[in-house]
Structures are given as structure tokens and as C-alpha cells.
Amino acid sequence: MNVSFWIGLFQLFLVVGGALAVSLFIIDRLFPPMRQVQGNVPPRFPSSPLTSRTVMDPPPLRWPAAPPWLAHYWRENLQLVGPLLVIWLLSFVLPIVLAAPLNQISILTGFPLGYYMGAQGSLICFIVLTIVYNWRMRLLDRRYGLDAPPTPEDQATYRRYLTRYIIFAVGLLLLIALFTVFETFLNIPAALIDWSFLALAIGLYAIIGIRSRADTLDAYYVAERKVPGILNGLATGSDWMSAASFISMAGALYLLGFEGLAYITGWTGGYVLLAFLLAPYIRKFGQYTLVDFISARYPGAGVRVIAAVLIVIICFTYVTAQVTGIGIIMSRFLGLNYMVGVIVGLAAVLLCSYLGGMQAITWTQGVQGIILVVAYLVPVTWLSHKLTGVALPQVMYGAALDNITQLEQVQGLPSYITPFNDWSIWNYLALTLCLMLGTAGMPHILARFYTVPTVRDSRSSVAWALGWICVLYLTAPAYAAFSRWAILSSVVGQPVTNLPDWANRWATTGLLAIADHPDMGGNGDGILQYNELRIDQDLVVLATPEIAELPSTVVALVAAGGIAAALSTADGLLMVIASAVAHDIYYLALNPRAGSRERLLLGRLAILVVAILAALTALQRLTIIVQLVAWAFSFAAATIFPVLVLGVFWRRTNSYGAMAGMIGGFLVTVAYMMISYINPDWTILGISSSAAGIFGLPVNFLVTWLVSRYTPPPSPEVRALVDYVRYP
């Protein structure tokens, strides 16, 4: 590489670093030093029915003796979870295995049954399972006197927040209607509408961040453990619905057809595992971070550092993807330079949401969740009404699938709904499981369950989060189907010189290419063939308003929704990275005497460094970034998930086993990724590198079991911890 390359890279580093440093300086001026206020009162252990709900404090250093009824309570818990897990497994495995024959059956508005089960049927089963689990566990807790009724204060708080968010949702719809009227009758320029939506959204996030800034470590790390279950569910769903979900998932379905449904079931089925296996126990433990639980369950600096490093790696890949999404949206909709868009987006994260830690992030994510879901639903609902006459896309896209099948037959294209055209069934199953187990092991999602007052709230927040997520995930296949129908009918087969205006506009972004010319691989006949239209998966959702010729207000709304999705996830990820560096590694492993001010400054420094690295990586626009996000789920499934589950459900697991298991699962996963990525023709059962965690996962479980069996058992204190987290 020549000298000019390194000079350019250095200049780029200075520009990005300088912009973010200014943001960080402003934060430091607005954000007063924190008081180190932490709960030191041991939690209450009910021996008789509770009369009121109390916010659970962090647990003491010494764990109390298990109550005499714990064995019976735990047995009944397992007897409930076991059958529900079997139903969960069958609800997505059977539709995959039987997809081809099920597709011969048509239901509702033309859905092939096999496709419908992967797109919607399994998701409905997941929601029902979490509701049944919450209901049965509440009855079980009441029988043991562990479930206190909500206090009047709890009910008032619930109503207050619910009312606020309903008012905000109604206000957002009225704002959309108002801008539509202005655009129609006053001819407001589209650019002004785009900038207005961006300014209003970021301004709102900034106000919430400033008003919610934290002044204690409890508020900074866990929002003082006062977040109601419904609000935590809304924030968790918003945290989860990233730029990948908002922008790319429908595009993946458009390009892959049936195989893309693996992302739908994989990214929702993991929440069933969260509810059954992890969320209640993580909340009962308390403290601040996921690594806190791992290091308490598996004492030793080695386990803590390994877990913290893995968590940073997983979160960094996600942050990079969010930054890339922000750059794409701002460059297309606002006319900003891609690099400037990246910098503005990261500065917005620092200024708006990181100002008050988890407390500000929670309230901001609630607003962002409403914006992104409304922005996602409005265009496709409008398109559904335009194409079918019924404004219910989740039901009416069955008609789109029927039309797609007819157009594919006329144009000689492979079937969109036929399973396993490109993937083996083993790859589909492996990727689905990796996404599910990776979801259950994702650090920024698990950290959210520390913020609720009680174990019952942690269970209910999983159900609320899954319901909120499914609003978007049940709609993504409709986006893909309606867009494919519109493109096959109005773009493919048309003269290249007579394409819609939206195609020419998006061709300038690099997300769409018209490759009719022989130099680009086309036949040069002047008629656009399907294989001559090259669409990036990030295009489908962002271009749908223009494909449907919707008002500029809707286009701006989609841009605001995409930015909200990216910012909401980046908030949570940066928070986890900061806590991993400042709390888990520096404070608890290297310098236990560090004060709160010192830890906060180190956390902010970590945020700045990670933000710069993510920006520099995103500026390369590498296609491998999408691959890295899929790899992150494999890493989480093969490293974090097994040690968490074994830590709760097998008391014999020890630190040696956990350390060996995480290392073994990580190495096997990396080895398969490297070999498969370097030589794509080499696979085992057709399983791609995206699902490499399916090989590391059993290795982790096996190594952890073997090493734990042949090394000293955990101490009595650790076994007492396991008993402690097993009941509310």
C-alpha cells in the first residue's frame, strides 16, 4: 500500500475521532459525576405469602440456605418447562421437514401451508407458549406464596407509562397525516420533509436522554430496577429490532424465498428459550451485567475475562452493522455523504441515549420502538390496500404469493415458495437453531432483564417483547412478497430505457444495478431480464414507498424508522461494551478499588474507541459485515448460551468446565467458519459458515460436562447461589 493510503486513513481517523470526541465532551459537560449508591440490603426471602411487591436489591455476598420447599417447586417448574420445550421444538422442526407436502395445501388468501408455517404459524406458536408459561408459573408462584399482588403504586406507574406511549403513538400518526396534507396542498419539498422527520426524531431522543440522565450507578447500569414489565418488553423489542431486522430481513426473504424464513423463526424462537431457561434466573441473581452472573457462578478471573472478551466481540459486530445502516439511510434520503452520515449517526447515539446509561436508553428505546414499528407498517399497509383492496398485509400477501407463482411460470424463474432450492435442509435447521440459541445468549438482550423490579416482571417482559417483535416479523414476508410482485410485473420484462423513476434513483446508491449490457453480464437486448436486475437486500424496505408511489412523507417515515432501529440497538450494544470494559474487566478483574467516576470515564473511553472502530469498519462498506452479524449469533450460541443454561440447570458445573467449554466451542466455531469461508465448496451436510455455531455448541456442552465431572465440584457457596436463583 502506498503512502497516500495511510495518510488518507489517518485523516479519516482524525475526522471520525474528532467528531465523536466533541460529542463525548458535550456529554461530559451535561452529565454530572455520579454518586455510588448501591443496594446493600439483603433481599427478602418469603416464608409466608407476600403482601406487597418490592424491588429486589442486588444479592448479598453470602447466599442464604435453600427453603425446604425448593425441591418440590423446582420439580414442578421442570415438569412445566419440559413439555413446552418439546412443543417449541416440534412447532418449527416439523413444518421444515414437511414443507414440500404442506405446500400442496392452500389456506386463507392463497398461502401454501408449508410457507405459512415458517412465516407466521411458528411465530404464533411461540407467542402462545410464552403466554402459557407466564400463566402457569404465576399460578405456581401463588401456591408457594411467591407472587404478591401489584400495589396501587405499581398499577399507577403502569397506567402512567402506558398512557404516555399511547399518546405518543397517536401523536405520531397525526404528525404523519399533517405532513401528508402539507405535501399534498402546499407542495413542501421532499428534502424538507426528510430533514424535518430526522430533526424531530433526534431532538425527541435528546430531550428524553437529558431528562432521564442518571446520577447513581444503579440508575446508570440497571435503570434502578424500576422498569415495568410492559415497558421493558417494549424496550427489549426495540433493542432487538435492529437495522438488520428493519432494513435487511425483508430483502433476504425477497432474494432467498422460502430459505429466508429461517431468519424469521430463528430470531423469534430464541425468546421462548429466554422465557423458559434464562430471563427469570438472570433477574433473580440481580447485580449489573451478564458477566457478573457468569463470574459468580464460575468464580475466577479467567472465566470473567474470557466471557467479557467474547461479549465485546459479539457486540462489536452488531454495532458495525447498525452504523452501516445509518450511513445508507442518511446518504440516500438526506443527501449526506456516507461518511458524514455515519458520523452524525454515531454522534446521535452518544448525545441522545448514552447520556444517562440504561435509564435513558430504556425510555428512548420505548419511543424508538413505536417509531420503527409505525414506519414499518404504514408503507406495506398502504401497498396492500393499493394492490388487493384490503389494508391488512399480514393476511393479504397470500394473494401476492399466488400472483408471484404465476409470473414466475411465465418468465421461467425458480419458484419463490419451493423449499430448499439453494440450501440443504440441514443448513436451514442449523441456521435456525443457531439464531435461536444465539438470541437467547445475546448480551444486550439478557442485560435488559436486570432492569425490572421482580422475577415475574422478567417473565412478562419476554412475552411483551416477543409480541412487539412479531408485529414486525409477521409483516416482513408481506414486504418481500408485495415488492417481488410489483417488480416482476412492472420492472422485469420492460425496456431498459422505460424503467420506473425509482429504479434509476436507487441505481445511483449502488444497491441496485441494471446489468443488461454485455460488459455487465447481460444479453444487451434492451429488455430487462430478471437475472439482469441485481438488487441488494437492503433495498427492498427502503424502496417500497417509492415502488408503490407513496407520498414523500411515507418515504421520510421509513428513513426515520430505519434510523430509529439502528440507534435503538446501538444504544444497548454500546452500553454492554462499556460495562464489559469498565465494570467486568477493569473494576472487578484488575482494579477493585476504582471509584465510580473513574469507571464511568473508562466506560466512555471504551465507547469512543469502539465507535471509531465501528465507523472505520462501516466506511469500507464490506459485504463481509452481513456475514459477521450471522457469525455473532454462532459465537453467542457456541460460547455464552451453554454456560448460562448449565449454570442454572446443572449444579455440578464448575469453573474449569465453563472455561474449557467456552474456549472449545469458540475454537471449533472459528475453525469451521475459516475453512468454510475460504473454501465455500467445503461443507458438512451443506451447512454454511453462518451456522458454524451448530458444531461449537455440542462441543461446549460436552467439554463442560467432561471437565466438570473430573475436576473438583463447585464450592458450597456456588451451589447455594444455584438454589438462590431457582425461585422468585
N, C-alpha and C positions, 0 to 999 in steps of 0.2 A: 504494500500500500504506500502511496506517495505522501509527501509531507502535507499537501493541501487537505488530504482526507483527515489527518489527525488535527490539523488546525480547525477545520470545519467542525469536527466532533467536539473539540474543546470549546469553541464558540457556542455550539448548541448546548453544551453542559452549562455554560455560564448563563445563557438566556433562560433556560428552564429553571436552573437552580436559583437564579436571581429573582425570577418571578415568584417562585414558591417561598423563597426566603422572606420576601416582602410580606406575603400572606401570613407567614408564621410570625413575623414581627408584629403585625397588626393584632393577631390573636393574643400574643403575649401581653400587649398593652391593654386589650379589652378584658383579658382573663386574669383575675386576681389570684394570688397564691392560695393554695388550698389548705384547709385545716385537716389534719389527720384524725378524723373521727371515725372510729370503727366500733362495731358491736362487740363487746366482751362478755355480755351476759349469756350464760349457757341457755340453750333453747329448752322450752318446756317439753316434758315427756308425759303425755296424758296417761293417767292410770284410771281415770273415770271420764265419762262423756264430757266433751268440751262445751263451753257455754258461749265462747266468742272466738273469732279468728284473730290471730296475732301474726305480725310479720316475723318471720323466722330470722334470727340473727345468725352470723357465722358460727359454726360449731366450735366447741372448746378443743383444746389440745388433747385432752383425755376423753375417750369415748365412754359413755355410760353402759352399764350392763344391759343386755337384751331383756325386754319384758318377757314374762313367762308365756304369753300367748303368741309370740312372734312365729314359732314354728307352724302353728295352725294357720295364721294369717298368710304366711309365705306360701304354704302349700295350696291354699285356695287361690292365691294370686297366680301361681303356676298352672293350676288346673283351668283357669280362665284364659291365660295367655297362650297356652299350648294349642288348643283347638282353633283359636283365632288366627294364629300364625299359619296353621295348615290351610285354613280358608284363604288367607292372604296369598300363600304360595300358589294354590290352585287357581285363584282368580286371574292370574296373569300367565301362568305356565300353560294351562290347558288351552286358552284361546290362541297362544302362539303355536303350539303343537298341532292344533286342529284348524288352523287359519284357512287352509285351502278348501276343505269341505264346508266350513262355516260360511265362506264367501259365496257359496251357491245359494244361500238363503238371504233374501232381501227383506228388510224391515223398515218401518217408519216411512221416510220420504225417499227411499232408494238406497239406504245404507246396506252394503254387504255385511253380514253379521260378523265375519272374522275381522274386518277392518273396524267396525263399530266397537267391538270389544276392546281392541287395542287403543282406539282413540278416545272412547268415552266409558264403555262398560266397566273396565277395570278401575277407572278413577272413581266411579260411583260406588263400587265395592269398597274401595279404600276409605272413602268418607264414612260409609255405613259402619265399617269395622271400628274406626276411631270413636264414633258416637256410641256404639255398643260397649266398647271398652270403658269409656268415661262413665257411662251409666252404671255398669256392673261394679266398677271399682268404687263409685260413690256409695252404692248400697253396701259393699263390703266394709268400707271405712265407717259407715254409720253403725253397723253391727258391732264394731270394735270400739265405738266411741271416739273415732279419729276425725270425724268430719263435722266441724262446727258450722252452724248456720251463719250466713252473712250478717254482719252488723248493719244497723242503719247507715253508718258512715260508709261502709263498703258499697251499699246499694246507691247511696247518693253519689259517690265517686263514679260508679259505673254509669249512672244516668247522665252525669255531667259530661263525661268524655264521649259517650255515645251521641248525645245531643250536639256537641261541638262538631263532631266529624260528619254527622248527617247534615248540619247546616253548611259545612264546608262543601260537601258533595253537591248539595242543591245550588249553592253559590257558584260552583264551577260550571254546572250545566247552564245556569243563567248567563254566566260570562261568555260561554261558547255561543249561546243564542244571540247575545248582544253584539259580539264581533261579527257574527254571520249577517245580522241586519245591517251593521255599518258597512260591511264589504259589499252587500247587495245594493244598498241605496246610496251610499256615499263614495263607493269605488275606492276604498282605502287600499293603498299598495300592499301587495303580499309581503314585501320585506318588512314593512312597518308592523304588520300583524305578527310575523315571526319574532321580531325583536321584542314586541310587547309581551308575548307569552313567556319568552325567556326571562325578561326583566321581572315580570310579576312573580314567576315561579321562584327564581333565585332570591328575589327580595323577600318573599314569604319564608323561605328556608332560613335566611339570615336573621329575620326577626325572631323566629322560633328558637334558633340557636342561641341568640343573645339573651332572650328572656329565660331560657332553660339552662343557662350555664351553671355548672356545678361548683360548689365550694367545699365539698368533702370527698374523700376517696370513695366512700360508699356511693355517693351520687355519680361520681365520675366513672366508676367501673361497673356498677350494677343498678344505677338509677334508684338508689335507696331501697330496692326490693319492694317498690310500691306500685308497679305497673299492673293494672288489672289484666285478667286473662284474655279478654276480648281485644284489648289494645295491644298486648304483647303478640297475640296472634296476627293482628293486622301488621305490626312492625316486622314480625318474623317473615310473613309472606312477602312484604315489600323488600326485606333484606334478601330474600331468596330469588325474587323475580328480577334477575339482573338484566344487563343489556343483552346477554346471550339468549335469555328467555324472551325478552320483548322483541329484539331485532332478528335474531338468527334462527329461532326454533321453527317458526312457520316456513322460513326459507329452506331449512333442512328437510321438512316434510315435502315441500314443493319439489326438491331435487331428488329425494330418495323414495318418495311414495310410502309404501307400507313399512319399509325398514325404518323410516324416520319416527315411527310410533314408539320405538324403543326409548327415545328421549322423553316422550310423554309419560309412559308408565314408570320409567326409571326414576325420573325426578319428582314423582308424586308418591310412589310406593315406599320410598325411604321414610316418609313421615309416619307411616304405620309402625315401622321399626322404632322410630324415635319415641312414639307414644308408649309402645309396649315395653321397650328394653332400656331406654336411657334417660329420657327427659325427667321423669319423676325422681330418679335416684341422683341425677346431677343436681337438681334443685334441693333435694333433702340435704345433700352434702353442704351446700352453701359456698362460702368463700367468693372468689372473684373470677378465676379463669379455669379453663378446661385442664390446663397443666397442673393447677392446684389439686384437682381430684386425682390425676394420674400420679403425682408425686406423693400424695398422702396414702394412696392405695398401694403404691410401689415405692417405698422410701429409697432415697439415694439420688445424688446429684446427677448420675449418669442417665437415669430414666428421664428426669426432668429436662435435661439439656437436649437429649435426643428428641423427645416429644415436642419441645419448643421449636427446635430447628425444622422438624417436619411440618409443623403448623405454619411457620413463616413461609416455607417453600410452597405449600398448598395455597395460602392466601395471596402470595405474590402473583401467581399465575392468574388468579381471578382479577386482581386489581388491574393487571395489564390489559385484560380483555375489556374491562369497563372503560379504561382510558381510550382504547381503540374505538369503542362505540361512540364515546363523546366526540372524538375527533371527526368521525364520519358524519355524525349528525350536524355538527356545527359547520363543517365545510360545505355540506350540501344545502342546508336550509338557511343558514345565516350568511353564507358567502365568505366566511372567515378562512384564512389559511389553515390547513390541517394542523400545523404546529401550534398556531395561536389558539385554535380550538381546544387542543389538548391542555395547554397551559391554563386557559380560562376555566376549563372543567375541573382540573385539579385544585386550582385556587378556590373554586366554589366549594369543593369538598372541605377544604381546610377552614374557610371562613364561615361556612354555613352550619356544618354539622359537627365538626370536631371541636368546636368551641367549648362545648360542655360535656364531652365524653358520652357515655351511654345514655345519660339523662336527656341531652339534647338530641342525640341520634334517634332515640325512641320516638319522641314527639315528631321529629322531622320525617322519619320513615312512615309514620301514620299518614301524613299529608301526601308524601310522595307515592304511597301505595294507592291512594284514591285517584291521584292524577294519572298514574300509569295505567290503571285498570280502565278508567273512563276513556283515556286516549286510545287504548287498545280496542275497546268495544265499539266506539262510535263509527269509525270508518267501515268496519266489516258489517255492522248492523245496517248501515246506510246502503252498502253494496248488496247485501242480502235482499233488502227491500227493492232495490233497483232491478235485480236480476230475477227474483222469484215472486215479488209482490208481498212477501212476508218478512217482517223485520225481526227474525229470530234465527240468526246464522247457525247456532249450535244444532238446530234441528233441520234447517232447510239446506244445508250443504250436501245432504244426501242426493238432492236433485242435481247439484253441481257434479258429484261423482258420476252420476248416470250420464250426463252430457259429456264429461271428460272421456268416459269409456267409448262413446260413440265417435267423438272426434279423433281419439287415438286409433280406432279401427280404420277410419277414413284416411288418416295420414300415415298409417303403417308404423305406429310407435308402440313400444312396450307398454304393458298395462300398468297404470299407476297404482292399482289396488291389489295386484297379484303379489303374494308374499315371496320373499327371498329370490328376487331377480338378480341381485348383486351380492347379497350376504348369504352365508350359510346360517342355518337355524341355530347352530352353536354360537356363532358370533352375536346373533340377536339376543339369545338368552344370556350370554356372558356380559354383554354391554348393559343390558337391563339390570342385571344383578349388581354389577359394579356401580352403576349410577345410584341404585337404591342404597347399597351399603355405604357408598361414599357420601351420599346425602346424610345418612344417619351419623356419619363421622365428621361432618363438616364443622370446623371450629367456630366459625362466626354464627352458625345457627345454634349450636349447643350453648354458646355463651349467653344467648338470649333468655334461657330458662333460669338463669340466676336472678333475673330482674323481677320475677313475680313474687307475691307475698307467701304463697303456700304451695305445697305439692299438688293439691287439687287444681290450683290455677295453672300449674305447668302442664297438666294433662289437658285441661280445657283449651289452653293456648295452642297446643298442637292441632287440635280439631279445628279451631278457628283459622289457624294458618293454612291448613290443608284446604279448607273450604274456600278461603280467599284465593289461594293459588289456583285451584281448579276453575275458578271463574275465567282465568286467562288460559289455562291449559286445555279446557274444554273448547275454547274458541280458536286456538292456534290451527287445528286441522281445517276449520272453516276458512281461515285466511288463505291457507295453501290451496284449498280446493277452488275457491272463488277466483283467486288470482290465476291459477292454471287454466281454468275455464275461460277467463277473459283473454288470456294471452294466446291460447290455442285457437280461439275463434276470431280474434281481431288483429293479431300480430303475425303469427305463423301463417305462411302461405300468401302474405301480402307483398307487393313490390317494395323493394328496399327504399325507394325514393318517396314512398307514400306511407311511411310508418307514423304512428301517433307522436305528437309532440313530446309526451313524457319519455318515450324511448330515446329520443335524441338528447333530451336534457340529462337523463341518467347515464348515457354513454360517456358524457364528459367526466363523470366521477370515477370511472374505472370499474364500477360494479356491474356494468352491462356492456357487452361487446356485440356488434353486428359483424359477423365473420363470413360474409358472402363472397368476398374477394378471394381468388385462388391463393394469394400470398398468405391468407389467414386460415386456409384450410377449407374454404367454401368452394362451390361449383361455379360461381360467377355468373349465374343466370339472371340475376337481378330480382329473384323471388326468394324471400327469406324462408329457409327450411328450419325445422326445429333444432337440428344439431348445429345450425349457424347462429343461433341465438344463445349466447353464453351469459348466464345470469348468476351473479354472486348471491349466496344465501342471505346476505344482509340486505338485499334489495327489496324482497317481497313485501314486508310490512311497511317499510318506509315509502315505497312507491305506490302502494294500494290506493291511497286517496287520489293520486294523480291518474292512476289507471281507471278509476271509477269516475273521474272528472268531478270530484267533490270540491267544495269551496276551499279557498286558501286557509280559512280558519281551521278546518279539519286537518289540513297539512301541517299547520303550525302546532296544533294539538298533539299530533303524532310525534313531532320533534320534541315537544316538551315532555311527553310521556317517555320517550326513549332516554332523554337526559335524566329524568327522574329515576328510571330503572337503574341506570348506570351509577348515579350518585348514591342511591339508597344502598346498593350493595357495596360500593366503595367505602361508604361510611363504616359499615360493620367490619369489613376486612381490615381497614387501617386501624380500627380500634383493637382488633385481635392482635395485629402485628405489634402495635405499641405496647400492649400488655405483655406479650410474649418476651419482648426485648427488655423492657424496663422492670416488669414485675417478676416474671418467671425466671429469666436468666440472670439479670443484673442483681436485683434485690434479694431473691431467695437462694440463688446459687453462688453469687460472687461477693455481694456486699450487703449482708443483712442489716447493717447499721444505716443504710442510706435513708435519708429523710424524704418526706412526701414531695417537697419542692424539687429535690434532685432527681427523683424518679419521674416526675412529670416532665422536666426538661429533657431527660434522656428519651422518654417516650415521644416527645415532639421531634427530637432529632432523628429518631428512627423513622417517624412519619415522613420527614423531609427527605431523608435518604431514599426510602422506598419509593416515594412519589417521583423523585428524579429518575430513579432506575426504571420505574414503570413507564414514565414518559419517554425516555430514550428508547426503550424496547418498542413501545407502541409506534414511535415515529418511523420505525423501519417498515411498518406495515407488512410484517412477515406473515405468510399464510400458516406458519407453524404455530402461531398463537392459538388458533382454534384447537389445534391438536394438543397443545399444552393444557388447555382447560379440561379436555377429556382426560388427560393424564392425571390431573389433580384429583379427580374422583377415584381413579385407580389407586393412587397413593393413599388417599384417605381410607378407602376400603381395605387396603392391604396392610395398613400400619396402625391407624388410630382406632378404627371400629373394633377389631378383635380384642385389644387390651381393655377397652371400656366394658364390653359385654362380659368378658371373663372376669373382670374385676368386680362385677356385681353378682354374677350368677355362679361363680366357682370360687369358693373361699380359699382353696389351696393354691391359687395362682400367686406367684411371688415376683419379686423384683428381677431376679435373674431370668426367669421365664419371659417376663414382659420385655426386657431389654433385648434378649435374643430373638424373640418373636418379631418385634418391630424392625430390627436390623435384617433378619431373614426375609420377611415379607417385602421390605423395601428393595433389597438386592435382587430378589427374584423378579420383581416387577420391573425394575430398571433394566435388567438383563434382557427380558423379553421385549421391552419397548425398543431398546437399542438394536437388537438383531432384526426385529420386525420392521423397524423404520428404515434401517439401512438396506435391507433386502425384503421389500414388500411381498415378494413371491413366497417367502418362507413363513409359514404359519402352522399352528397346531389346530386342527379341526376348523381352519378358516377364521380363527379368532384374530382380530386386528390388534394393533398396539394400543388402541383406545381402551380396550377391555383387558389389558395386561394384568390388572389387579386381581382377576379371577384366578391367576396362578399364585400370586403372592399371598392371597387371603388364606387358603388352606395351609400353606407353609407356615404362616404366622401362627395359626391355631395349633398346628402340630408341634412346632418348635416350642411354643409357650407351654403346651401341655407336657412335653417330654422333659424339658429343663426344669419345670416346676415340680414334677414328680420326683426327680432325682437330685434335688437340692433342698436345703432346709426349708421348712414351711414358714409361712408368714408369722410374724410375732402376734401375741395375743392382742396387742393394741390394734393391729391391722384387721384382725378378724372381728374385733369389736366394731371397727369402722364399717365393715361389710354389713353387720347386723344393724347398725345405726341407720344406714341408707335404705334398708329394705322395708321400712314402714314410715308413713307420713309423720 
